[in-house]
Amino acid sequence: MNEALIQEILTLNPWRSGVDTPVVFQKAQPYIVRLQTEYLSLATWDELVLVLTGPRQAGKTTLGRHICNAVMKEGRFPTVVYLNCDSPAIRAWLSDIRVVRELQREFNLERFILFIDEAQRLESPGLLLKQLVDLKLPIKILVTGSSQLELRSKVQEHLT
């Protein structure tokens, strides 16, 4: 992992640069409670990929942040790594399943939430997610994408 990529990840995850402090994942925005929020926060989803799709500005990232905070508050996963695929560097890096091992090594992580935002920008998000699931690592994977049809078709073919 090169230094520029590490800095990009630290910019997206400012809590990673400090010592072991409790993470509150960007709670500044007001949150509108959704009907399924409590259900999506259950431990049942911890071993499955949770994919949130919908139109632009519908609150997918905000919902994802809320779910991350709920899961961390319960202690099931102590921290989150947020990756935004709007960044060309993040997109290029996410083309390989070694990302999880590199994150674990670089940031001294074991169990964590991997939050991939704007996944529709990836070349093959479904294949990446399938490969990550097949590794059976102790991580929770949460993905958002605003281009609903494009993301759904790219993901569904691999995770059905």
VENNOR-V560831 format. One record per residue. N is the residue number from 0. PSI is psi in degrees with one decimal (999 if undefined). D_LAST is the distance of its C-alpha to the last C-alpha in whole Angstrom. Layout:
n->N psi->PSI d_last->D_LAST
n->N psi->PSI d_last->D_LAST
This chain:
n->0 psi->123.9 d_last->31
n->1 psi->163.1 d_last->34
n->2 psi->-37.6 d_last->36
n->3 psi->-41.2 d_last->35
n->4 psi->-41.2 d_last->32
n->5 psi->-44.5 d_last->33
n->6 psi->-38.6 d_last->35
n->7 psi->-44.2 d_last->32
n->8 psi->-41.0 d_last->30
n->9 psi->-33.3 d_last->33
n->10 psi->-41.1 d_last->34
n->11 psi->-21.6 d_last->31
n->12 psi->68.8 d_last->31
n->13 psi->-24.8 d_last->35
n->14 psi->-17.1 d_last->34
n->15 psi->-23.7 d_last->34
n->16 psi->-12.8 d_last->37
n->17 psi->-174.7 d_last->39
n->18 psi->-178.1 d_last->40
n->19 psi->87.8 d_last->37
n->20 psi->152.3 d_last->38
n->21 psi->138.7 d_last->35
n->22 psi->125.7 d_last->33
n->23 psi->112.6 d_last->33
n->24 psi->90.0 d_last->30
n->25 psi->72.1 d_last->32
n->26 psi->14.2 d_last->33
n->27 psi->-34.7 d_last->35
n->28 psi->145.5 d_last->34
n->29 psi->143.8 d_last->34
n->30 psi->128.6 d_last->31
n->31 psi->119.9 d_last->30
n->32 psi->129.4 d_last->29
n->33 psi->155.3 d_last->25
n->34 psi->-36.3 d_last->25
n->35 psi->3.0 d_last->22
n->36 psi->-50.3 d_last->23
n->37 psi->-41.7 d_last->24
n->38 psi->-43.7 d_last->21
n->39 psi->-16.7 d_last->19
n->40 psi->-3.4 d_last->21
n->41 psi->153.4 d_last->21
n->42 psi->-20.3 d_last->21
n->43 psi->-32.7 d_last->18
n->44 psi->-6.0 d_last->16
n->45 psi->-32.9 d_last->17
n->46 psi->-0.8 d_last->15
n->47 psi->156.5 d_last->12
n->48 psi->124.4 d_last->11
n->49 psi->113.9 d_last->13
n->50 psi->118.3 d_last->13
n->51 psi->116.7 d_last->16
n->52 psi->159.8 d_last->16
n->53 psi->178.2 d_last->19
n->54 psi->164.8 d_last->22
n->55 psi->144.7 d_last->25
n->56 psi->26.6 d_last->27
n->57 psi->-11.3 d_last->25
n->58 psi->19.9 d_last->25
n->59 psi->-47.1 d_last->22
n->60 psi->-40.8 d_last->23
n->61 psi->-42.9 d_last->26
n->62 psi->-43.4 d_last->23
n->63 psi->-43.8 d_last->22
n->64 psi->-42.1 d_last->25
n->65 psi->-44.2 d_last->26
n->66 psi->-43.5 d_last->23
n->67 psi->-46.6 d_last->24
n->68 psi->-41.2 d_last->28
n->69 psi->-43.7 d_last->27
n->70 psi->-41.7 d_last->25
n->71 psi->-38.1 d_last->28
n->72 psi->-36.5 d_last->30
n->73 psi->-11.3 d_last->29
n->74 psi->9.3 d_last->29
n->75 psi->-35.0 d_last->26
n->76 psi->127.3 d_last->25
n->77 psi->-20.5 d_last->29
n->78 psi->171.2 d_last->28
n->79 psi->145.7 d_last->26
n->80 psi->116.2 d_last->25
n->81 psi->125.4 d_last->25
n->82 psi->124.0 d_last->24
n->83 psi->118.8 d_last->24
n->84 psi->3.6 d_last->23
n->85 psi->-23.1 d_last->26
n->86 psi->123.4 d_last->28
n->87 psi->-36.3 d_last->28
n->88 psi->-42.4 d_last->29
n->89 psi->-44.5 d_last->26
n->90 psi->-47.3 d_last->23
n->91 psi->-41.7 d_last->25
n->92 psi->-34.7 d_last->25
n->93 psi->11.3 d_last->21
n->94 psi->0.5 d_last->20
n->95 psi->138.9 d_last->21
n->96 psi->-7.3 d_last->19
n->97 psi->-5.0 d_last->23
n->98 psi->-41.4 d_last->23
n->99 psi->-46.3 d_last->22
n->100 psi->-38.9 d_last->25
n->101 psi->-40.5 d_last->27
n->102 psi->-44.1 d_last->27
n->103 psi->-43.6 d_last->28
n->104 psi->-47.5 d_last->31
n->105 psi->-37.6 d_last->32
n->106 psi->12.1 d_last->32
n->107 psi->56.1 d_last->32
n->108 psi->149.9 d_last->29
n->109 psi->-76.0 d_last->27
n->110 psi->127.9 d_last->25
n->111 psi->166.2 d_last->24
n->112 psi->128.0 d_last->22
n->113 psi->108.9 d_last->20
n->114 psi->108.8 d_last->20
n->115 psi->111.1 d_last->19
n->116 psi->144.0 d_last->21
n->117 psi->43.6 d_last->20
n->118 psi->-18.1 d_last->17
n->119 psi->-16.0 d_last->17
n->120 psi->-14.4 d_last->20
n->121 psi->149.9 d_last->19
n->122 psi->-47.9 d_last->19
n->123 psi->74.4 d_last->15
n->124 psi->-36.5 d_last->13
n->125 psi->-42.7 d_last->10
n->126 psi->-43.0 d_last->11
n->127 psi->-47.7 d_last->14
n->128 psi->-41.1 d_last->11
n->129 psi->-45.9 d_last->10
n->130 psi->-39.4 d_last->13
n->131 psi->-42.5 d_last->14
n->132 psi->-41.7 d_last->12
n->133 psi->-23.9 d_last->13
n->134 psi->-20.5 d_last->17
n->135 psi->46.0 d_last->17
n->136 psi->157.0 d_last->19
n->137 psi->60.8 d_last->21
n->138 psi->153.8 d_last->20
n->139 psi->132.1 d_last->18
n->140 psi->123.5 d_last->16
n->141 psi->131.0 d_last->16
n->142 psi->139.1 d_last->16
n->143 psi->155.6 d_last->17
n->144 psi->134.3 d_last->17
n->145 psi->-21.1 d_last->20
n->146 psi->82.5 d_last->19
n->147 psi->-52.0 d_last->16
n->148 psi->-42.8 d_last->15
n->149 psi->-48.2 d_last->16
n->150 psi->-44.2 d_last->13
n->151 psi->-44.0 d_last->11
n->152 psi->-37.0 d_last->11
n->153 psi->-32.8 d_last->11
n->154 psi->-43.9 d_last->8
n->155 psi->-37.0 d_last->5
n->156 psi->-23.7 d_last->6
n->157 psi->-27.4 d_last->6
n->158 psi->11.1 d_last->4
n->159 psi->999 d_last->0
